[in-house]
Amino acid sequence: MSFAQLLSEDRRLVVLRLLSAAPEYTLNAFVLRHGLEAVGHAMSTDQLATELAWLAEQGLLDLSAVADVTVGGIIVARLTSRGADVAAGRVVTPGVKRPEPGVNDMMALGLNLIRGKMGG
């Protein structure tokens, strides 16, 4: 496995874990990007959109747009029940890293960092 593939699989898991901890299992791409940065995954808006599209194709999350994405709209991601199973390690999906024991603490840290950045 290449290092780029390892990073991509880990980013996908982090997205699912952040959504699993969010109210209504829903976050917009702006907040997801800050959450990824908080746990060491800085990435461009285009990279995040690509990862979200891939996760949606796998049936792990649903995507919607608040406004036209092509003119700066906001992408909103909502975790599916299958995505929740993958995030919790109950189901293995090729292309998504399987969570290791004890990662709940890291996701809580990431969410707390997001809340601190967002003033909430």
TAVENFEN-V142913 format. One record per pair of residues at least 6 apart in sequence whose C-alpha atoms are under 8 Angstrom apart, sorted by sequence separation. I is the first residue (numbers start at 0). GAP is how many residues later the second one is. D is the distance in Angstrom with one decimal. If there is no record, write none. Layout:
i=I gap=GAP d=D
i=I gap=GAP d=D
//
This chain:
i=18 gap=6 d=4.9
i=35 gap=6 d=6.4
i=36 gap=6 d=7.5
i=54 gap=6 d=6.1
i=55 gap=6 d=5.5
i=66 gap=6 d=4.3
i=67 gap=6 d=7.8
i=68 gap=6 d=6.9
i=84 gap=6 d=5.5
i=85 gap=6 d=6.0
i=91 gap=6 d=6.5
i=18 gap=7 d=5.8
i=35 gap=7 d=8.0
i=55 gap=7 d=6.7
i=65 gap=7 d=6.1
i=66 gap=7 d=6.1
i=85 gap=7 d=6.8
i=18 gap=8 d=6.4
i=64 gap=8 d=6.5
i=65 gap=8 d=5.3
i=32 gap=9 d=7.6
i=51 gap=9 d=7.9
i=64 gap=9 d=5.6
i=65 gap=9 d=6.5
i=81 gap=9 d=7.8
i=88 gap=9 d=6.0
i=32 gap=10 d=7.3
i=52 gap=10 d=7.8
i=64 gap=10 d=4.6
i=65 gap=10 d=7.2
i=88 gap=10 d=5.7
i=51 gap=11 d=7.7
i=63 gap=11 d=5.9
i=64 gap=11 d=5.8
i=86 gap=11 d=7.7
i=87 gap=11 d=7.0
i=32 gap=12 d=7.7
i=62 gap=12 d=6.7
i=63 gap=12 d=5.2
i=85 gap=12 d=7.4
i=86 gap=12 d=7.0
i=62 gap=13 d=5.6
i=63 gap=13 d=6.6
i=17 gap=14 d=7.3
i=62 gap=14 d=4.7
i=32 gap=15 d=7.2
i=61 gap=15 d=5.7
i=62 gap=15 d=6.5
i=60 gap=16 d=6.4
i=61 gap=16 d=5.2
i=14 gap=17 d=6.8
i=17 gap=17 d=7.2
i=60 gap=17 d=5.4
i=61 gap=17 d=6.4
i=60 gap=18 d=4.3
i=61 gap=18 d=6.8
i=28 gap=19 d=7.5
i=59 gap=19 d=6.3
i=60 gap=19 d=4.9
i=28 gap=20 d=7.8
i=59 gap=20 d=5.4
i=14 gap=21 d=7.3
i=58 gap=21 d=7.1
i=59 gap=21 d=7.5
i=13 gap=22 d=6.9
i=59 gap=22 d=5.6
i=60 gap=22 d=6.1
i=58 gap=23 d=7.0
i=59 gap=23 d=3.9
i=58 gap=24 d=7.2
i=59 gap=24 d=7.6
i=10 gap=25 d=7.2
i=51 gap=25 d=7.6
i=59 gap=26 d=7.9
i=10 gap=30 d=6.8
i=11 gap=39 d=6.7
i=11 gap=40 d=8.0
i=7 gap=43 d=7.8
i=11 gap=43 d=7.3
i=15 gap=44 d=7.9
i=29 gap=44 d=7.7
i=28 gap=45 d=6.8
i=27 gap=46 d=6.8
i=28 gap=46 d=5.5
i=27 gap=47 d=5.7
i=28 gap=47 d=6.1
i=27 gap=48 d=4.1
i=28 gap=48 d=7.2
i=26 gap=49 d=5.9
i=27 gap=49 d=5.9
i=25 gap=50 d=7.0
i=26 gap=50 d=5.6
i=25 gap=51 d=5.6
i=26 gap=51 d=6.7
i=25 gap=52 d=4.3
i=24 gap=53 d=5.6
i=25 gap=53 d=6.5
i=23 gap=54 d=7.9
i=24 gap=54 d=5.4
i=18 gap=58 d=7.9
i=18 gap=59 d=7.0
i=19 gap=59 d=6.8
i=18 gap=60 d=6.0
i=15 gap=63 d=7.0
i=19 gap=64 d=6.1
i=15 gap=67 d=6.5
i=16 gap=67 d=7.9
i=19 gap=67 d=7.1
i=38 gap=67 d=7.6
i=15 gap=68 d=7.1
i=38 gap=68 d=8.0
i=15 gap=70 d=7.7
i=16 gap=70 d=5.3
i=15 gap=71 d=5.4
i=16 gap=71 d=7.7
i=38 gap=71 d=5.8
i=37 gap=72 d=5.3
i=12 gap=74 d=6.3
i=35 gap=74 d=7.7
i=34 gap=75 d=5.7
i=37 gap=75 d=6.3
i=34 gap=76 d=6.5
i=37 gap=76 d=7.1
i=34 gap=78 d=7.5
i=34 gap=79 d=5.7
i=33 gap=80 d=6.2
i=12 gap=83 d=5.7
i=30 gap=83 d=7.3
i=11 gap=84 d=5.8
i=12 gap=84 d=5.8
i=11 gap=85 d=7.4
i=12 gap=85 d=7.3
i=8 gap=86 d=5.4
i=9 gap=86 d=6.6
i=12 gap=86 d=7.3
i=20 gap=86 d=8.0
i=7 gap=87 d=7.8
i=8 gap=87 d=4.4
i=9 gap=87 d=5.3
i=7 gap=88 d=7.8
i=8 gap=88 d=4.9
i=17 gap=89 d=6.6
i=16 gap=90 d=6.8
i=5 gap=91 d=7.8
i=13 gap=93 d=7.7
i=17 gap=93 d=7.2
//
